[in-house]
Amino acid sequence: MNIKKFIEENGLSGHPVGFGGCRISNLSFDSCDYDVFVFDEKSESDKIIKCDDEFVILHHASMSETHSEKLLQYDQMQIIHDESWDLRMMLAKIREKHASLFSDFAKNCLIESQFCCQKTIQAIESSDVFAPCWQKCATFYLADAISSINHQRSSPSHMLDLLRKLEKNSINGHVSIVTQTVGIERATPTLLERMLKSTIGFSDLIEKNNHSEIIQQKHDFFVKNSMLSDCYFYLGYVNKENFIKIKHTLNRKQGLFHILKIAFDVEADFNLLKQQSDLVQKSCNEILEILTSA
């Protein structure tokens, strides 16, 4: 795809623009989208645009960004347009401190995972239907943390495969807790088809930006290539991202559980759910202890 042509046709050349995501790495699949970042200081949601039969996710970004998660998405970005050289200077600063950014993001994810584990237990005690959703989120945050500790940017399409290939050490051994509690062993084409429909429905309700077309495309790629576990992980991660966006208003959205119980492929056994929560929380504590003593 001609990125420069895309920039011109969409009137983005008045701002610094970069090209990032897995398309600039050696990880990308044919189903992967193109991530374009325009530094226009807008706080608008991502926009999905189809160009030359490819999907482009247009991210609005800021030069004054301070969150490690977003700064890491800019790391190693290819500059498309930057007349002022502001983007070049920003990327140079990110490169200088990228190790500390990965560490900061990892710690944040571990804390978020612990928070989700606590929400799981609270929800179990109060018979809240969203208990298994919180536990899924806890596991995905743990996966994010381990990836970040290994200097891997969050990429739900590739994360499970990358986690499998990590060298063995005291931190990476906790990948087994991720695979044990996320549910990938249940992945079948029939289940994935059901999860897909609900994931698309949930995305359309929360994101409202046609992300569902990309979700469909990636599902089809995974299933066609017999990557069922990776597809299960990807769909769950997408749901985690959207679930977290509405975490403060769940009490007003009880009806969403009918979609989420299929989208997340939730665990109905609260005793098993508590065991999973305990395992994930134990992993978070052990990893945090290793990081703080390093």
VMD Tcl script that draws the C-alpha trace (Angstrom):
set ca {
  {0.00 0.00 0.00}
  {1.20 3.53 -0.82}
  {1.29 5.23 2.59}
  {2.41 8.60 1.23}
  {-0.52 8.61 -1.19}
  {-2.85 7.79 1.69}
  {-1.47 10.75 3.69}
  {-2.05 13.15 0.79}
  {-5.53 11.87 -0.07}
  {-6.71 12.20 3.53}
  {-5.29 15.70 4.04}
  {-2.87 14.69 6.79}
  {0.29 16.35 5.49}
  {-0.19 19.42 7.68}
  {1.01 17.44 10.71}
  {3.88 15.09 11.52}
  {2.91 11.59 10.43}
  {4.47 8.21 11.21}
  {3.91 4.61 10.18}
  {4.05 1.98 12.93}
  {2.56 -1.29 14.15}
  {3.50 -4.79 13.10}
  {3.72 -3.82 9.41}
  {7.12 -2.24 10.09}
  {8.39 -5.41 11.76}
  {9.10 -8.92 10.51}
  {6.02 -10.23 12.34}
  {3.20 -9.09 10.09}
  {0.60 -11.38 8.53}
  {-1.32 -10.69 5.33}
  {-4.31 -9.91 7.57}
  {-2.51 -7.20 9.55}
  {-3.68 -3.60 9.21}
  {-1.58 -0.51 8.61}
  {-1.09 1.76 11.64}
  {-0.73 5.44 10.74}
  {-0.12 7.98 13.50}
  {-0.93 11.63 12.85}
  {0.38 14.01 15.52}
  {-2.47 16.53 15.36}
  {-2.93 16.79 19.16}
  {-6.53 15.57 18.85}
  {-8.08 13.22 21.40}
  {-10.36 11.56 18.87}
  {-10.84 7.80 18.73}
  {-9.05 5.68 16.16}
  {-10.51 5.78 12.66}
  {-10.66 2.77 10.34}
  {-10.17 3.58 6.66}
  {-10.03 1.14 3.74}
  {-7.45 2.00 1.08}
  {-6.36 -0.17 -1.86}
  {-8.25 -3.13 -0.31}
  {-6.20 -2.76 2.88}
  {-7.33 -1.53 6.29}
  {-5.63 1.51 7.81}
  {-6.06 2.44 11.46}
  {-5.60 6.18 11.79}
  {-4.39 7.05 15.30}
  {-4.54 10.64 16.55}
  {-1.42 11.33 18.61}
  {0.25 14.03 20.67}
  {3.83 15.25 20.90}
  {3.28 15.79 24.64}
  {2.28 12.16 25.29}
  {3.53 10.82 28.63}
  {1.91 7.36 28.92}
  {4.50 4.62 28.44}
  {2.04 2.35 26.62}
  {1.48 4.89 23.85}
  {5.10 6.04 23.69}
  {6.17 2.43 23.10}
  {3.81 2.25 20.12}
  {5.78 5.14 18.61}
  {9.16 3.47 19.14}
  {10.93 2.58 15.84}
  {8.17 4.29 13.89}
  {8.89 5.12 10.25}
  {8.57 8.85 9.64}
  {6.37 9.72 6.66}
  {6.05 13.48 7.10}
  {7.93 15.72 9.53}
  {8.91 19.11 8.12}
  {9.60 20.56 11.58}
  {11.74 17.58 12.71}
  {9.71 17.53 15.93}
  {8.77 13.90 15.40}
  {12.40 12.91 14.77}
  {13.45 14.50 18.05}
  {10.58 12.87 19.92}
  {11.45 9.41 18.55}
  {15.10 9.91 19.46}
  {14.09 10.61 23.09}
  {11.86 7.52 23.14}
  {14.74 5.40 21.82}
  {17.00 6.71 24.60}
  {14.61 5.67 27.35}
  {12.77 2.78 25.74}
  {14.07 0.28 28.34}
  {12.58 2.32 31.19}
  {9.34 2.72 29.22}
  {9.02 -1.06 28.85}
  {9.70 -1.46 32.58}
  {7.13 1.19 33.51}
  {4.48 -0.32 31.25}
  {5.15 -3.80 32.62}
  {4.69 -2.62 36.21}
  {1.50 -0.78 35.28}
  {0.13 -3.95 33.66}
  {0.96 -6.03 36.73}
  {-0.87 -3.53 38.94}
  {-3.85 -3.55 36.56}
  {-3.84 -7.35 36.59}
  {-3.91 -7.37 40.39}
  {-6.77 -4.87 40.34}
  {-8.72 -7.12 37.96}
  {-8.07 -10.13 40.22}
  {-9.48 -8.19 43.17}
  {-12.52 -7.20 41.10}
  {-12.96 -10.88 40.23}
  {-13.03 -11.94 43.88}
  {-15.38 -9.09 44.81}
  {-17.67 -10.02 41.95}
  {-17.67 -13.70 42.97}
  {-18.60 -12.75 46.53}
  {-21.45 -10.54 45.33}
  {-22.54 -12.97 42.57}
  {-21.80 -10.31 39.95}
  {-22.10 -11.79 36.46}
  {-19.01 -9.89 35.27}
  {-16.63 -11.86 37.55}
  {-15.27 -14.05 34.70}
  {-14.78 -10.99 32.48}
  {-12.57 -9.38 35.11}
  {-10.55 -12.59 35.36}
  {-9.98 -12.71 31.60}
  {-8.71 -9.12 31.77}
  {-6.35 -10.03 34.62}
  {-4.78 -12.75 32.50}
  {-4.36 -10.51 29.46}
  {-2.72 -7.82 31.58}
  {-0.29 -10.46 32.89}
  {0.48 -11.39 29.27}
  {1.08 -7.71 28.47}
  {3.46 -7.41 31.43}
  {5.56 -10.42 30.44}
  {5.73 -9.20 26.83}
  {6.84 -5.75 27.96}
  {9.53 -7.13 30.28}
  {10.91 -8.88 27.18}
  {10.83 -5.59 25.26}
  {7.96 -6.66 23.02}
  {5.27 -4.13 22.18}
  {1.66 -5.14 22.70}
  {0.43 -6.85 19.55}
  {-2.58 -9.11 20.17}
  {-2.28 -10.86 16.80}
  {1.26 -12.03 17.53}
  {1.53 -12.01 21.33}
  {0.69 -15.64 22.05}
  {3.23 -16.91 19.52}
  {5.91 -14.57 20.89}
  {5.18 -15.64 24.46}
  {5.61 -19.28 23.48}
  {9.07 -18.55 22.03}
  {10.52 -16.67 25.01}
  {13.67 -17.98 26.63}
  {13.18 -19.79 29.91}
  {13.77 -17.75 33.07}
  {12.09 -16.94 36.37}
  {9.76 -14.35 34.83}
  {8.97 -16.04 31.51}
  {7.99 -19.21 33.35}
  {4.77 -17.40 34.26}
  {3.66 -17.65 30.61}
  {2.29 -21.05 31.68}
  {-0.14 -19.22 34.00}
  {-1.34 -17.14 31.05}
  {-1.97 -20.17 28.86}
  {-3.49 -22.06 31.79}
  {-6.03 -19.36 32.69}
  {-6.90 -17.72 29.38}
  {-8.81 -20.69 27.92}
  {-7.00 -21.37 24.64}
  {-7.33 -25.14 25.05}
  {-11.04 -24.78 24.25}
  {-10.44 -23.19 20.82}
  {-12.35 -24.91 18.00}
  {-13.59 -23.46 14.68}
  {-17.19 -23.63 15.91}
  {-16.44 -21.85 19.20}
  {-14.31 -19.22 17.44}
  {-17.15 -18.48 15.03}
  {-19.49 -17.85 17.98}
  {-16.86 -15.74 19.78}
  {-16.27 -13.76 16.57}
  {-19.92 -12.75 16.19}
  {-20.14 -11.55 19.78}
  {-16.73 -9.83 19.63}
  {-17.86 -7.95 16.54}
  {-21.13 -7.00 18.23}
  {-19.30 -5.76 21.33}
  {-16.82 -3.79 19.20}
  {-19.62 -2.13 17.24}
  {-21.34 -1.13 20.50}
  {-18.21 0.30 22.16}
  {-15.86 1.46 19.40}
  {-18.31 2.39 16.63}
  {-15.50 2.67 14.05}
  {-15.79 -0.43 11.84}
  {-13.01 -2.20 13.73}
  {-15.25 -5.23 13.31}
  {-14.12 -5.55 9.68}
  {-10.51 -5.97 10.80}
  {-11.58 -8.45 13.49}
  {-13.39 -10.52 10.87}
  {-10.38 -10.46 8.55}
  {-7.97 -11.60 11.26}
  {-10.31 -14.35 12.44}
  {-10.54 -15.67 8.88}
  {-6.75 -15.63 8.50}
  {-6.16 -17.47 11.78}
  {-8.75 -20.17 11.06}
  {-7.59 -20.64 7.47}
  {-4.05 -21.19 8.74}
  {-5.14 -23.49 11.60}
  {-3.96 -20.97 14.23}
  {-6.94 -21.60 16.48}
  {-5.25 -20.81 19.81}
  {-3.85 -17.56 18.42}
  {-7.32 -16.61 17.17}
  {-8.85 -17.34 20.59}
  {-6.19 -15.21 22.29}
  {-6.64 -12.37 19.76}
  {-10.43 -12.22 20.13}
  {-10.16 -12.28 23.92}
  {-7.59 -9.49 23.91}
  {-9.81 -7.28 21.72}
  {-12.68 -7.83 24.15}
  {-10.42 -7.00 27.09}
  {-9.51 -3.65 25.50}
  {-13.18 -2.75 25.00}
  {-14.31 -4.09 28.38}
  {-11.79 -1.86 30.17}
  {-13.24 1.16 28.36}
  {-16.57 0.65 30.13}
  {-15.33 -0.70 33.48}
  {-16.64 2.31 35.41}
  {-20.19 2.00 34.03}
  {-20.77 -1.75 34.25}
  {-23.55 -1.33 36.81}
  {-25.56 0.41 34.09}
  {-24.69 -2.15 31.39}
  {-25.75 -5.50 32.88}
  {-27.32 -6.51 29.57}
  {-23.91 -6.60 27.92}
  {-23.04 -9.81 29.73}
  {-25.17 -11.75 27.24}
  {-22.69 -10.69 24.54}
  {-19.58 -10.90 26.70}
  {-20.17 -14.41 28.04}
  {-19.76 -15.67 24.45}
  {-17.22 -13.09 23.27}
  {-14.93 -13.87 26.24}
  {-15.90 -17.57 26.38}
  {-16.30 -17.11 30.13}
  {-15.84 -19.71 32.86}
  {-19.10 -20.46 34.69}
  {-17.53 -22.34 37.64}
  {-16.83 -19.68 40.30}
  {-14.61 -22.08 42.28}
  {-12.35 -22.55 39.26}
  {-12.52 -18.82 38.61}
  {-11.21 -18.09 42.10}
  {-8.38 -20.58 41.59}
  {-7.43 -18.82 38.36}
  {-7.53 -15.45 40.09}
  {-5.24 -16.72 42.84}
  {-2.77 -18.09 40.27}
  {-2.62 -14.84 38.30}
  {-2.29 -12.71 41.43}
  {0.51 -14.95 42.71}
  {2.34 -14.55 39.40}
  {1.97 -10.76 39.52}
  {3.36 -10.61 43.04}
  {6.32 -12.83 42.19}
  {7.19 -10.87 39.04}
  {6.89 -7.53 40.85}
  {9.20 -8.83 43.54}
  {11.78 -9.81 40.92}
  {11.52 -6.43 39.20}
  {11.84 -4.38 42.38}
  {14.83 -6.38 43.61}
  {16.70 -6.19 40.31}
}
mol new
graphics top color blue
foreach p $ca { graphics top sphere $p radius 0.5 }
foreach p [lrange $ca 0 end-1] q [lrange $ca 1 end] { graphics top cylinder $p $q radius 0.2 }
display resetview
